[in-house]
Amino acid sequence: MKYYIPTEGWSGFDLLVYVIVYLCLTILSSYALYSIFEKPMMDFRESSFIKKRFS
């Protein structure tokens, strides 16, 4: 975000809002990646189809 939005010369409140937005975007993107990719892959790994083939 700092590459796209230069923060030099911002006041304390503006930087606080910037950090809060940054943290919210980070948490939301992490949750999206977890629910879209990681959770389905873990469920697939634990499925009976995979366990029968590789155990």
N, CA, C and O of each residue as an XYZ file, in Angstrom:
220
protein
N       0.823     -1.188      0.000
C       0.000      0.000      0.000
C       0.871      1.257      0.000
O       0.500      2.270     -0.593
N       2.009      1.195      0.653
C       2.857      2.373      0.715
C       3.395      2.745     -0.663
O       3.693      3.913     -0.912
N       3.522      1.786     -1.546
C       3.961      2.046     -2.910
C       2.903      2.849     -3.676
O       3.242      3.753     -4.439
N       1.644      2.523     -3.476
C       0.560      3.175     -4.191
C       0.074      4.448     -3.506
O      -0.395      5.371     -4.173
N       0.184      4.503     -2.187
C      -0.289      5.653     -1.434
C       0.867      6.183     -0.586
O       1.120      5.656      0.498
N       1.563      7.200     -1.051
C       2.668      7.747     -0.248
C       2.125      8.431      1.003
O       1.155      9.186      0.939
N       2.758      8.160      2.137
C       2.244      8.668      3.405
C       3.148      9.720      4.036
O       2.938     10.088      5.192
N       4.137     10.210      3.316
C       4.998     11.248      3.859
C       4.179     12.514      4.097
O       3.419     12.940      3.227
N       4.331     13.096      5.243
C       3.637     14.332      5.559
C       2.234     14.153      6.111
O       1.526     15.142      6.301
N       1.815     12.942      6.369
C       0.485     12.722      6.932
C       0.511     12.960      8.432
O       1.545     12.782      9.076
N      -0.618     13.359      8.987
C      -0.719     13.577     10.427
C      -0.981     12.256     11.145
O      -1.151     11.218     10.506
N      -1.011     12.298     12.450
C      -1.196     11.089     13.249
C      -2.508     10.379     12.974
O      -2.537      9.153     12.868
N      -3.613     11.143     12.854
C      -4.915     10.518     12.624
C      -4.964      9.852     11.258
O      -5.507      8.756     11.117
N      -4.401     10.507     10.254
C      -4.388      9.915      8.906
C      -3.593      8.615      8.889
O      -3.999      7.644      8.250
N      -2.471      8.594      9.583
C      -1.674      7.368      9.657
C      -2.403      6.271     10.411
O      -2.290      5.095     10.064
N      -3.148      6.645     11.438
C      -3.935      5.659     12.188
C      -4.985      5.019     11.285
O      -5.153      3.799     11.298
N      -5.681      5.822     10.513
C      -6.683      5.294      9.574
C      -6.006      4.405      8.535
O      -6.541      3.353      8.183
N      -4.845      4.809      8.044
C      -4.081      4.032      7.074
C      -3.729      2.658      7.638
O      -3.889      1.645      6.956
N      -3.251      2.622      8.878
C      -2.869      1.352      9.508
C      -4.092      0.473      9.731
O      -4.024     -0.737      9.514
N      -5.198      1.051     10.154
C      -6.421      0.273     10.385
C      -6.927     -0.319      9.074
O      -7.321     -1.485      9.033
N      -6.921      0.473      8.004
C      -7.350     -0.039      6.698
C      -6.413     -1.147      6.237
O      -6.862     -2.167      5.715
N      -5.114     -0.949      6.430
C      -4.126     -1.963      6.047
C      -4.359     -3.270      6.804
O      -4.334     -4.346      6.208
N      -4.584     -3.180      8.108
C      -4.828     -4.391      8.900
C      -6.121     -5.082      8.485
O      -6.170     -6.309      8.406
N      -7.166     -4.305      8.220
C      -8.435     -4.900      7.788
C      -8.285     -5.607      6.439
O      -8.806     -6.707      6.252
N      -7.578     -4.979      5.505
C      -7.351     -5.622      4.204
C      -6.527     -6.894      4.352
O      -6.790     -7.885      3.671
N      -5.541     -6.875      5.227
C      -4.715     -8.061      5.455
C      -5.528     -9.195      6.050
O      -5.418    -10.338      5.606
N      -6.337     -8.894      7.043
C      -7.151     -9.926      7.696
C      -8.205    -10.471      6.735
O      -8.422    -11.681      6.678
N      -8.860     -9.594      5.982
C      -9.876    -10.042      5.028
C      -9.282    -10.891      3.906
O      -9.870    -11.899      3.513
N      -8.131    -10.494      3.396
C      -7.523    -11.300      2.340
C      -7.024    -12.638      2.880
O      -7.091    -13.649      2.181
N      -6.529    -12.653      4.106
C      -6.108    -13.917      4.720
C      -7.293    -14.852      4.909
O      -7.193    -16.047      4.630
N      -8.412    -14.316      5.380
C      -9.603    -15.138      5.561
C     -10.116    -15.660      4.217
O     -10.527    -16.815      4.111
N     -10.089    -14.804      3.193
C     -10.549    -15.241      1.879
C      -9.673    -16.358      1.330
O     -10.190    -17.341      0.801
N      -8.360    -16.222      1.448
C      -7.469    -17.283      0.983
C      -7.678    -18.574      1.765
O      -7.633    -19.665      1.198
N      -7.904    -18.448      3.056
C      -8.142    -19.634      3.874
C      -9.433    -20.325      3.456
O      -9.453    -21.541      3.268
N     -10.506    -19.563      3.309
C     -11.797    -20.198      3.023
C     -11.920    -20.656      1.574
O     -12.646    -21.611      1.299
N     -11.236    -20.008      0.647
C     -11.343    -20.381     -0.759
C     -10.368    -21.487     -1.140
O     -10.707    -22.359     -1.941
N      -9.165    -21.464     -0.579
C      -8.153    -22.417     -1.010
C      -7.758    -23.411      0.073
O      -7.833    -24.621     -0.138
N      -7.341    -22.912      1.221
C      -6.732    -23.803      2.207
C      -7.736    -24.773      2.840
O      -7.439    -25.961      2.960
N      -8.903    -24.297      3.241
C      -9.903    -25.169      3.878
C     -10.383    -26.271      2.932
O     -10.442    -27.426      3.353
N     -10.732    -25.973      1.669
C     -11.129    -27.069      0.765
C     -10.013    -28.093      0.541
O     -10.289    -29.288      0.429
N      -8.762    -27.641      0.476
C      -7.647    -28.579      0.303
C      -7.468    -29.462      1.537
O      -7.176    -30.651      1.409
N      -7.640    -28.895      2.719
C      -7.530    -29.704      3.938
C      -8.686    -30.702      4.015
O      -8.489    -31.847      4.422
N      -9.885    -30.277      3.628
C     -11.024    -31.198      3.615
C     -10.807    -32.316      2.602
O     -11.134    -33.471      2.873
N     -10.264    -31.983      1.447
C      -9.978    -32.995      0.430
C      -8.922    -33.976      0.935
O      -9.028    -35.179      0.695
N      -7.906    -33.469      1.631
C      -6.852    -34.322      2.172
C      -7.419    -35.307      3.194
O      -6.954    -36.443      3.289
N      -8.410    -34.877      3.948
C      -9.007    -35.726      4.968
C     -10.163    -36.585      4.448
O     -10.751    -37.343      5.219
N     -10.496    -36.484      3.179
C     -11.624    -37.238      2.637
C     -11.293    -38.733      2.582
O     -10.129    -39.132      2.548
N     -12.334    -39.528      2.575
C     -12.145    -40.983      2.549
C     -11.517    -41.432      1.228
O     -10.791    -42.426      1.207
N     -11.777    -40.734      0.142
C     -11.194    -41.070     -1.152
C      -9.665    -41.024     -1.083
O      -9.000    -41.945     -1.558
N      -9.123    -40.002     -0.519
C      -7.669    -39.860     -0.413
C      -7.106    -40.831      0.620
O      -6.049    -41.423      0.402
N      -7.794    -40.996      1.726
C      -7.294    -41.901      2.763
C      -7.246    -43.344      2.265
O      -6.337    -44.092      2.623
N      -8.220    -43.738      1.442
C      -8.212    -45.101      0.907
C      -7.049    -45.300     -0.054
O      -6.440    -46.369     -0.075
N      -6.743    -44.311     -0.826
C      -5.701    -44.430     -1.845
C      -4.289    -44.378     -1.272
O      -3.391    -45.039     -1.793
N      -4.077    -43.608     -0.214
C      -2.722    -43.361      0.251
C      -2.433    -43.825      1.670
O      -1.430    -43.409      2.252
N      -3.259    -44.652      2.231
C      -2.950    -45.134      3.584
C      -2.538    -46.593      3.586
O      -2.245    -47.151      4.643
